[in-house]
Amino acid sequence: MRTVDDLRLQVRRVIPLVVLRALVRKHIEVLMRDPEFRAMQEAQLRFLLDHTDRAHEIPALAHAYAFHSAMRAHVRWHPRKMRRQEVRGIEWLTTQRDPDRGVVLNFMHHNDYPGVFTSLTRAGAGPILIVAMPTMLEPEVDPGMRQMMRTVLSHRSNSAIAAAGGTDFIASHLGPGTTMAIASDLPGHTEVTFLGRRVLASFGAARIATMTNSPVVVVTAVREGAGHYLQLHPPLEPGEFAEPADLLEEMLRIHGEAVLAWPEALEAPMARLGSVPD
């Protein structure tokens, strides 16, 4: 017997994305009239932008942030567009890489991030090994998360491992020619600066890159007109940084520029980046 949730998910698959967008936009317009709901959206953006020159735009950006957040629950059921994002700088994962070394592909949960890996593989990057939170790979994961992982792994050559067993275990999978995708906007214990605010971020990508002497290629989402593209940035060499923490700061500086240009597309900044205690 189908549950209410099953039927709701089936509806999301059947209704065209353009119709869903219109419905979500109308729903958000109603929700934004609620002062408490609006305050919640503005709080997320305040955490992200309070220490930047865009802080004054927070009230105006709140509606767009709420819309992006709501659409994520629907877009995963229409993944075709996410899997076909334009890519620029693909040479950093193809002709301009050392085949005898691994590469850390560093990303953030920004815009249509579940489709990043298939888009890169389709563009010629080759297989990508994604480091995922253990709960995302459990067999009993909720339907929405399961659908998201289907999009993440929609190219048959890509695969995932759980971020468990410590950095030594994860690093052991980063062999010559391997591209390993690791996010840095996950709750961690490393204090860094992001968009002028001291936050707690995940140290894993920078530490693993340093342990294995693997260059870091940062991928960001860049809005252009009514669309966007994925930008692969020139590799960061771990040996050029005094400490892994310095490498992480540079990775987040690059991400910060992309997020500052498109802040409403970052997923749940208050959950993704930990607060530094006063």
TIDO-271435 format. One record per residue (C-alpha): residue in one letter; x, y, z. Coordinates in nm, 4 decimals. Example, Ala and Ser with C-alpha at 12.3 -4.5 7.8 and 13.67 -1.06 7.14 Angstrom:
{residu A	u 1.2300	v -0.4500	w 0.7800}
{residu S	u 1.3670	v -0.1060	w 0.7140}
//
This chain:
{residu M	u 0.0000	v 0.0000	w 0.0000}
{residu R	u 0.1323	v 0.3429	w -0.0896}
{residu T	u 0.1797	v 0.5919	w 0.1893}
{residu V	u 0.0954	v 0.9609	w 0.1673}
{residu D	u 0.4679	v 1.0311	w 0.1289}
{residu D	u 0.4914	v 0.7857	w -0.1627}
{residu L	u 0.2065	v 0.9619	w -0.3408}
{residu R	u 0.3609	v 1.3021	w -0.2735}
{residu L	u 0.6913	v 1.1896	w -0.4249}
{residu Q	u 0.5137	v 1.0464	w -0.7288}
{residu V	u 0.3412	v 1.3813	w -0.7828}
{residu R	u 0.6785	v 1.5567	w -0.7748}
{residu R	u 0.8009	v 1.3285	w -1.0534}
{residu V	u 0.4947	v 1.3768	w -1.2742}
{residu I	u 0.4393	v 1.7522	w -1.2488}
{residu P	u 0.6674	v 1.9422	w -1.4905}
{residu L	u 0.9448	v 2.1349	w -1.3211}
{residu V	u 0.8263	v 2.4645	w -1.4692}
{residu V	u 0.4877	v 2.4119	w -1.3030}
{residu L	u 0.6498	v 2.3160	w -0.9731}
{residu R	u 0.8571	v 2.6334	w -0.9825}
{residu A	u 0.5448	v 2.8447	w -1.0259}
{residu L	u 0.3671	v 2.6634	w -0.7424}
{residu V	u 0.6642	v 2.6943	w -0.5080}
{residu R	u 0.7031	v 3.0638	w -0.5916}
{residu K	u 0.3386	v 3.1300	w -0.4992}
{residu H	u 0.3743	v 2.9259	w -0.1807}
{residu I	u 0.6845	v 3.1203	w -0.0765}
{residu E	u 0.5062	v 3.4492	w -0.1380}
{residu V	u 0.2444	v 3.3414	w 0.1170}
{residu L	u 0.5012	v 3.2143	w 0.3675}
{residu M	u 0.7055	v 3.5325	w 0.3494}
{residu R	u 0.4080	v 3.7263	w 0.4869}
{residu D	u 0.4634	v 3.5412	w 0.8136}
{residu P	u 0.7093	v 3.7511	w 1.0199}
{residu E	u 0.8497	v 3.4432	w 1.1930}
{residu F	u 0.9186	v 3.2607	w 0.8672}
{residu R	u 1.0773	v 3.5702	w 0.7120}
{residu A	u 1.2948	v 3.6157	w 1.0203}
{residu M	u 1.4204	v 3.2568	w 0.9837}
{residu Q	u 1.5266	v 3.3189	w 0.6227}
{residu E	u 1.6945	v 3.6456	w 0.7109}
{residu A	u 1.8786	v 3.4798	w 1.0002}
{residu Q	u 2.0409	v 3.2332	w 0.7601}
{residu L	u 2.1552	v 3.5143	w 0.5345}
{residu R	u 2.2650	v 3.7267	w 0.8284}
{residu F	u 2.4927	v 3.4461	w 0.9434}
{residu L	u 2.6356	v 3.4327	w 0.5924}
{residu L	u 2.6554	v 3.8004	w 0.4966}
{residu D	u 2.6693	v 4.0117	w 0.8139}
{residu H	u 3.0436	v 4.0710	w 0.7762}
{residu T	u 3.0355	v 4.1497	w 0.4024}
{residu D	u 2.9478	v 4.4515	w 0.1926}
{residu R	u 2.6187	v 4.2809	w 0.0973}
{residu A	u 2.4764	v 4.2826	w 0.4500}
{residu H	u 2.2356	v 4.5618	w 0.3588}
{residu E	u 2.0785	v 4.3333	w 0.0935}
{residu I	u 1.9687	v 4.0643	w 0.3396}
{residu P	u 1.5977	v 4.1632	w 0.3503}
{residu A	u 1.5829	v 4.1727	w -0.0292}
{residu L	u 1.7644	v 3.8380	w -0.0672}
{residu A	u 1.5477	v 3.6546	w 0.1870}
{residu H	u 1.2714	v 3.5731	w -0.0638}
{residu A	u 1.5166	v 3.4277	w -0.3163}
{residu Y	u 1.6860	v 3.2252	w -0.0426}
{residu A	u 1.3515	v 3.0798	w 0.0695}
{residu F	u 1.2659	v 2.9913	w -0.2904}
{residu H	u 1.5997	v 2.8159	w -0.3512}
{residu S	u 1.5639	v 2.6231	w -0.0264}
{residu A	u 1.2116	v 2.5067	w -0.1084}
{residu M	u 1.2977	v 2.4084	w -0.4659}
{residu R	u 1.5703	v 2.1692	w -0.3522}
{residu A	u 1.3031	v 1.9304	w -0.2312}
{residu H	u 1.1546	v 1.9221	w -0.5817}
{residu V	u 1.4479	v 1.9550	w -0.8233}
{residu R	u 1.6013	v 1.6257	w -0.7090}
{residu W	u 1.3013	v 1.4506	w -0.8681}
{residu H	u 1.3785	v 1.6232	w -1.2004}
{residu P	u 1.7558	v 1.5707	w -1.2131}
{residu R	u 1.8157	v 1.5876	w -1.5881}
{residu K	u 1.9133	v 1.9550	w -1.5873}
{residu M	u 2.1327	v 1.9142	w -1.2788}
{residu R	u 2.3301	v 1.6395	w -1.4522}
{residu R	u 2.4014	v 1.8550	w -1.7578}
{residu Q	u 2.5541	v 2.1706	w -1.6109}
{residu E	u 2.8020	v 2.3606	w -1.8260}
{residu V	u 3.1619	v 2.3131	w -1.7117}
{residu R	u 3.4549	v 2.5500	w -1.7542}
{residu G	u 3.8116	v 2.4665	w -1.6635}
{residu I	u 3.7705	v 2.0906	w -1.7165}
{residu E	u 4.1384	v 2.0751	w -1.8201}
{residu W	u 4.2356	v 2.0812	w -1.4505}
{residu L	u 4.0874	v 1.7318	w -1.4205}
{residu T	u 4.1979	v 1.6069	w -1.7636}
{residu T	u 4.4924	v 1.7280	w -1.9727}
{residu Q	u 4.6454	v 1.9542	w -1.7052}
{residu R	u 4.6704	v 1.6967	w -1.4262}
{residu D	u 4.9455	v 1.4556	w -1.3277}
{residu P	u 4.8115	v 1.1033	w -1.3873}
{residu D	u 5.0457	v 0.9706	w -1.1191}
{residu R	u 4.8785	v 1.1753	w -0.8454}
{residu G	u 4.5310	v 1.1894	w -0.6992}
{residu V	u 4.3212	v 1.5081	w -0.6978}
{residu V	u 4.0940	v 1.6387	w -0.4235}
{residu L	u 3.7835	v 1.7956	w -0.5802}
{residu N	u 3.6580	v 2.0435	w -0.3220}
{residu F	u 3.2957	v 2.1613	w -0.3326}
{residu M	u 3.0279	v 2.3300	w -0.1255}
{residu H	u 2.6545	v 2.2634	w -0.1056}
{residu H	u 2.5787	v 2.5493	w -0.3406}
{residu N	u 2.3035	v 2.5627	w -0.6045}
{residu D	u 2.2506	v 2.2318	w -0.7935}
{residu Y	u 2.5379	v 2.0541	w -0.6205}
{residu P	u 2.3978	v 1.6961	w -0.6489}
{residu G	u 2.4469	v 1.7148	w -1.0256}
{residu V	u 2.8040	v 1.8464	w -1.0139}
{residu F	u 2.9744	v 1.5071	w -1.0305}
{residu T	u 2.7839	v 1.3641	w -1.3258}
{residu S	u 2.8237	v 1.6980	w -1.5077}
{residu L	u 3.2012	v 1.6831	w -1.4588}
{residu T	u 3.2244	v 1.3179	w -1.5619}
{residu R	u 3.0173	v 1.3852	w -1.8728}
{residu A	u 3.2555	v 1.6711	w -1.9537}
{residu G	u 3.5494	v 1.4296	w -1.9509}
{residu A	u 3.6718	v 1.4327	w -1.5918}
{residu G	u 3.6588	v 1.0557	w -1.5578}
{residu P	u 3.5312	v 0.8642	w -1.2538}
{residu I	u 3.4791	v 1.0608	w -0.9324}
{residu L	u 3.4823	v 0.9089	w -0.5845}
{residu I	u 3.2538	v 1.1087	w -0.3531}
{residu V	u 3.3088	v 1.1122	w 0.0231}
{residu A	u 2.9588	v 1.1114	w 0.1730}
{residu M	u 2.8187	v 1.1294	w 0.5233}
{residu P	u 2.7574	v 0.7707	w 0.6443}
{residu T	u 2.3840	v 0.8322	w 0.6939}
{residu M	u 2.3485	v 0.9170	w 0.3232}
{residu L	u 2.4557	v 0.5650	w 0.2250}
{residu E	u 2.2407	v 0.3709	w 0.4694}
{residu P	u 1.9766	v 0.1418	w 0.3102}
{residu E	u 1.6974	v 0.2874	w 0.5231}
{residu V	u 1.7661	v 0.6504	w 0.4324}
{residu D	u 1.4550	v 0.8618	w 0.3655}
{residu P	u 1.3220	v 0.8762	w 0.0068}
{residu G	u 1.4334	v 1.2351	w -0.0533}
{residu M	u 1.7924	v 1.1630	w 0.0456}
{residu R	u 1.7912	v 0.8398	w -0.1528}
{residu Q	u 1.6787	v 1.0293	w -0.4624}
{residu M	u 1.9495	v 1.2889	w -0.4088}
{residu M	u 2.2144	v 1.0164	w -0.3920}
{residu R	u 2.0758	v 0.8706	w -0.7144}
{residu T	u 2.1498	v 1.2066	w -0.8753}
{residu V	u 2.4942	v 1.2285	w -0.7140}
{residu L	u 2.5812	v 0.8828	w -0.8488}
{residu S	u 2.3792	v 0.8954	w -1.1703}
{residu H	u 2.6887	v 0.8436	w -1.3863}
{residu R	u 2.7702	v 0.4746	w -1.3623}
{residu S	u 3.1465	v 0.5335	w -1.3305}
{residu N	u 3.1095	v 0.7473	w -1.0153}
{residu S	u 3.0990	v 0.5967	w -0.6679}
{residu A	u 3.0869	v 0.6930	w -0.2996}
{residu I	u 3.2492	v 0.5956	w 0.0279}
{residu A	u 3.1325	v 0.6828	w 0.3760}
{residu A	u 3.3200	v 0.9502	w 0.5676}
{residu A	u 3.3937	v 0.7030	w 0.8451}
{residu G	u 3.7055	v 0.5306	w 0.9704}
{residu G	u 3.9103	v 0.8497	w 0.9983}
{residu T	u 4.1247	v 1.0444	w 0.7543}
{residu D	u 4.3738	v 0.7585	w 0.7140}
{residu F	u 4.0996	v 0.5323	w 0.5821}
{residu I	u 3.9679	v 0.7962	w 0.3399}
{residu A	u 4.3179	v 0.8935	w 0.2268}
{residu S	u 4.3936	v 0.5278	w 0.1469}
{residu H	u 4.1364	v 0.5517	w -0.1349}
{residu L	u 4.3066	v 0.8509	w -0.2972}
{residu G	u 4.5494	v 0.6702	w -0.5259}
{residu P	u 4.7198	v 0.7817	w -0.8497}
{residu G	u 4.4680	v 0.9079	w -1.1048}
{residu T	u 4.1811	v 0.9159	w -0.8533}
{residu T	u 3.9560	v 1.2201	w -0.8241}
{residu M	u 3.8042	v 1.2352	w -0.4760}
{residu A	u 3.5246	v 1.4850	w -0.4028}
{residu I	u 3.5138	v 1.6241	w -0.0479}
{residu A	u 3.2997	v 1.9102	w 0.0845}
{residu S	u 3.4309	v 2.1658	w 0.3312}
{residu D	u 3.0994	v 2.3208	w 0.4401}
{residu L	u 3.0221	v 2.0490	w 0.6903}
{residu P	u 3.0124	v 2.0956	w 1.0673}
{residu G	u 3.3673	v 2.0516	w 1.1932}
{residu H	u 3.6072	v 2.1603	w 1.4624}
{residu T	u 3.8494	v 2.3758	w 1.2649}
{residu E	u 3.8130	v 2.7500	w 1.3165}
{residu V	u 3.8520	v 2.9412	w 0.9903}
{residu T	u 3.7334	v 3.2632	w 0.8312}
{residu F	u 3.4524	v 3.2517	w 0.5762}
{residu L	u 3.3140	v 3.5763	w 0.4352}
{residu G	u 3.4591	v 3.7692	w 0.7253}
{residu R	u 3.3069	v 3.5507	w 0.9971}
{residu R	u 3.4948	v 3.3009	w 1.2146}
{residu V	u 3.3236	v 2.9645	w 1.1654}
{residu L	u 3.3874	v 2.5952	w 1.2280}
{residu A	u 3.4429	v 2.3981	w 0.9075}
{residu S	u 3.5530	v 2.0491	w 0.8098}
{residu F	u 3.9306	v 2.0006	w 0.7969}
{residu G	u 3.9119	v 1.6756	w 0.5999}
{residu A	u 3.9733	v 1.7925	w 0.2428}
{residu A	u 4.2785	v 2.0015	w 0.3285}
{residu R	u 4.4274	v 1.7398	w 0.5596}
{residu I	u 4.3805	v 1.4513	w 0.3146}
{residu A	u 4.5264	v 1.6581	w 0.0308}
{residu T	u 4.8316	v 1.7339	w 0.2452}
{residu M	u 4.8701	v 1.3736	w 0.3665}
{residu T	u 4.8667	v 1.2398	w 0.0099}
{residu N	u 5.0363	v 1.5381	w -0.1593}
{residu S	u 4.7338	v 1.5728	w -0.3870}
{residu P	u 4.6443	v 1.9042	w -0.5518}
{residu V	u 4.3070	v 2.0558	w -0.4631}
{residu V	u 4.0761	v 2.1630	w -0.7448}
{residu V	u 3.7935	v 2.3827	w -0.6179}
{residu V	u 3.4640	v 2.3741	w -0.8090}
{residu T	u 3.2165	v 2.6615	w -0.7758}
{residu A	u 2.8792	v 2.7537	w -0.9249}
{residu V	u 2.8764	v 3.0851	w -1.1114}
{residu R	u 2.5544	v 3.2588	w -1.2127}
{residu E	u 2.5521	v 3.3973	w -1.5646}
{residu G	u 2.2420	v 3.5700	w -1.6984}
{residu A	u 1.9437	v 3.3422	w -1.6446}
{residu G	u 2.1660	v 3.0369	w -1.6082}
{residu H	u 2.4912	v 2.9309	w -1.4504}
{residu Y	u 2.8024	v 2.7216	w -1.5067}
{residu L	u 3.0492	v 2.5191	w -1.3005}
{residu Q	u 3.3973	v 2.6671	w -1.2710}
{residu L	u 3.6970	v 2.4483	w -1.1948}
{residu H	u 3.9764	v 2.6604	w -1.0458}
{residu P	u 4.3516	v 2.6087	w -1.0949}
{residu P	u 4.4940	v 2.3459	w -0.8584}
{residu L	u 4.6180	v 2.4405	w -0.5133}
{residu E	u 4.9397	v 2.2578	w -0.4233}
{residu P	u 4.9532	v 2.1496	w -0.0573}
{residu G	u 5.3300	v 2.1978	w -0.0511}
{residu E	u 5.2861	v 2.5692	w -0.1169}
{residu F	u 5.1091	v 2.6179	w 0.2180}
{residu A	u 5.2819	v 2.6159	w 0.5558}
{residu E	u 4.9979	v 2.4248	w 0.7221}
{residu P	u 4.6861	v 2.2380	w 0.6043}
{residu A	u 4.4816	v 2.5069	w 0.7829}
{residu D	u 4.6297	v 2.7665	w 0.5469}
{residu L	u 4.5268	v 2.5519	w 0.2507}
{residu L	u 4.1730	v 2.5287	w 0.3904}
{residu E	u 4.1573	v 2.9078	w 0.4302}
{residu E	u 4.2488	v 2.9503	w 0.0629}
{residu M	u 3.9919	v 2.6923	w -0.0470}
{residu L	u 3.7233	v 2.8765	w 0.1496}
{residu R	u 3.8386	v 3.2119	w 0.0125}
{residu I	u 3.7700	v 3.0848	w -0.3409}
{residu H	u 3.4338	v 2.9414	w -0.2369}
{residu G	u 3.3552	v 3.2646	w -0.0541}
{residu E	u 3.3832	v 3.4701	w -0.3717}
{residu A	u 3.1342	v 3.2431	w -0.5499}
{residu V	u 2.8939	v 3.2333	w -0.2561}
{residu L	u 2.9090	v 3.6099	w -0.2061}
{residu A	u 2.8093	v 3.6564	w -0.5699}
{residu W	u 2.5164	v 3.4135	w -0.5295}
{residu P	u 2.4408	v 3.3859	w -0.1548}
{residu E	u 2.0776	v 3.2806	w -0.1810}
{residu A	u 2.1853	v 2.9531	w -0.3490}
{residu L	u 2.3888	v 2.8220	w -0.0527}
{residu E	u 2.2130	v 2.5464	w 0.1389}
{residu A	u 2.1436	v 2.6124	w 0.5097}
{residu P	u 2.4581	v 2.8092	w 0.6016}
{residu M	u 2.3840	v 2.7988	w 0.9755}
{residu A	u 2.3797	v 2.4182	w 0.9627}
{residu R	u 2.6645	v 2.3778	w 0.7152}
{residu L	u 2.9100	v 2.6042	w 0.8999}
{residu G	u 2.9440	v 2.5837	w 1.2754}
{residu S	u 2.9342	v 2.8888	w 1.5009}
{residu V	u 3.2469	v 2.9799	w 1.6948}
{residu P	u 3.1593	v 3.0183	w 2.0647}
{residu D	u 3.1984	v 3.3714	w 2.1982}
//
